[in-house]
Amino acid sequence: MKNIILIIFLLSLNAFGQEVYFSPLTENLQTGQKELINRTITIDAGSIIIRTEIEKGIDIQVLKILERKLNRETSPPILNYDCTSPDEVYPTLIFIPQRKIITEILAIQPSLVDGSDEHFRFHIETKENLSQ
């Protein structure tokens, strides 16, 4: 029964098309540093695109979704995305707690500076569902 519910849930994501989240604040969970920075996180059936406004323009990070799982053993349940860069070199984990109103998206990515992982919380201001 749980598998049927999960399949219906995942199909409903595709039926609605893209989900777009707007994040004005990013928190580094290791340092506690918070940064006011505009981000748009777009999720569709095969990819997650993180668009960040930077001083010199826009930075776009494209992540290919390798696996999507709903973890029901947590409260609230968490939708887990196992992703990678298009060249499959830069693994990223995305976690979205499934609440009535999504307030945060968590990301774990390798550091570009050293070999450690970086943990971020994107504070979500609004969400849109866009049909295809």
C-alpha positions as CSV (number, residue, x, y, z in Angstrom):
1,M,0.0,0.0,0.0
2,K,2.8,2.4,0.9
3,N,4.4,1.8,-2.6
4,I,1.1,2.7,-4.3
5,I,0.8,5.9,-2.3
6,L,4.4,6.8,-3.2
7,I,3.8,6.1,-6.9
8,I,0.7,8.3,-6.9
9,F,2.6,11.0,-5.1
10,L,5.4,11.0,-7.6
11,L,3.1,10.9,-10.5
12,S,1.2,13.9,-9.1
13,L,4.5,15.8,-9.1
14,N,4.8,15.1,-12.8
15,A,1.2,15.9,-13.5
16,F,1.6,19.4,-12.1
17,G,4.8,20.1,-14.0
18,Q,7.5,22.1,-12.3
19,E,7.6,23.2,-8.7
20,V,9.3,26.5,-8.2
21,Y,10.5,27.7,-4.8
22,F,11.8,31.2,-4.0
23,S,14.4,31.6,-1.3
24,P,15.6,35.0,-0.1
25,L,17.8,33.6,2.7
26,T,20.5,30.8,2.8
27,E,22.0,29.4,6.0
28,N,25.2,27.5,6.2
29,L,24.4,24.9,8.8
30,Q,28.0,24.3,9.9
31,T,29.0,27.9,10.5
32,G,25.5,29.3,11.3
33,Q,26.2,32.1,8.8
34,K,23.1,33.5,7.1
35,E,23.2,35.3,3.8
36,L,20.5,37.4,2.1
37,I,20.6,36.1,-1.4
38,N,17.8,35.5,-4.0
39,R,17.5,31.9,-5.1
40,T,15.0,30.2,-7.3
41,I,14.9,26.4,-7.0
42,T,13.0,24.7,-9.8
43,I,12.2,21.0,-9.7
44,D,10.8,19.0,-12.6
45,A,10.7,15.3,-13.4
46,G,14.4,14.9,-14.2
47,S,16.3,17.9,-12.8
48,I,16.7,20.5,-10.1
49,I,17.9,23.9,-11.2
50,I,19.2,26.3,-8.6
51,R,19.3,29.9,-9.9
52,T,21.2,32.4,-7.7
53,E,21.4,36.1,-8.2
54,I,25.1,37.2,-7.7
55,E,26.8,40.5,-7.9
56,K,27.9,40.0,-11.5
57,G,24.7,38.4,-12.8
58,I,23.2,35.0,-12.3
59,D,24.7,31.6,-11.3
60,I,22.8,28.6,-12.5
61,Q,23.5,25.1,-11.1
62,V,21.8,22.2,-12.9
63,L,21.4,18.9,-11.0
64,K,20.3,15.7,-12.6
65,I,17.9,13.7,-10.4
66,L,19.2,10.1,-10.0
67,E,16.7,9.0,-7.4
68,R,13.7,10.4,-5.6
69,K,12.4,8.8,-2.4
70,L,9.8,9.7,0.2
71,N,11.1,8.9,3.7
72,R,8.0,8.2,5.8
73,E,10.1,7.3,8.9
74,T,10.6,10.9,9.8
75,S,8.1,13.5,11.1
76,P,7.2,15.2,8.9
77,P,8.0,12.8,6.0
78,I,11.0,14.1,3.9
79,L,11.3,13.9,0.1
80,N,14.9,13.0,-0.7
81,Y,16.6,13.7,-4.0
82,D,19.8,12.1,-4.9
83,C,21.3,14.3,-7.6
84,T,24.5,14.9,-9.5
85,S,25.9,17.4,-11.9
86,P,25.4,16.6,-15.6
87,D,28.9,15.3,-15.8
88,E,28.2,13.1,-12.7
89,V,31.2,14.6,-10.8
90,Y,29.4,16.8,-8.2
91,P,26.9,14.7,-6.0
92,T,24.2,16.6,-4.2
93,L,21.5,15.6,-1.8
94,I,18.4,17.7,-1.5
95,F,15.8,17.2,1.3
96,I,12.4,18.7,1.4
97,P,10.3,18.2,4.5
98,Q,6.7,17.5,3.4
99,R,4.6,20.0,5.3
100,K,1.4,21.8,4.3
101,I,3.6,24.9,3.7
102,I,7.2,24.2,2.6
103,T,9.5,26.5,4.7
104,E,12.9,25.0,4.0
105,I,14.9,23.0,1.6
106,L,18.2,21.4,2.8
107,A,21.1,20.7,0.5
108,I,24.4,18.8,1.1
109,Q,27.1,19.4,-1.5
110,P,30.9,18.9,-1.7
111,S,32.8,22.0,-1.0
112,L,34.5,23.7,-3.9
113,V,37.4,24.7,-1.6
114,D,38.3,21.4,0.1
115,G,37.0,17.8,0.3
116,S,34.4,18.3,3.0
117,D,30.7,18.5,2.6
118,E,28.8,21.8,2.9
119,H,25.3,21.8,4.5
120,F,22.8,24.5,3.5
121,R,19.3,25.5,4.4
122,F,17.4,27.5,1.9
123,H,14.6,29.3,3.7
124,I,11.5,29.3,1.4
125,E,9.4,32.3,1.0
126,T,6.9,31.1,-1.6
127,K,6.2,28.2,-3.9
128,E,4.5,27.9,-7.3
129,N,3.3,24.8,-9.2
130,L,3.7,25.3,-13.0
131,S,1.8,23.0,-15.4
132,Q,3.7,21.8,-18.4
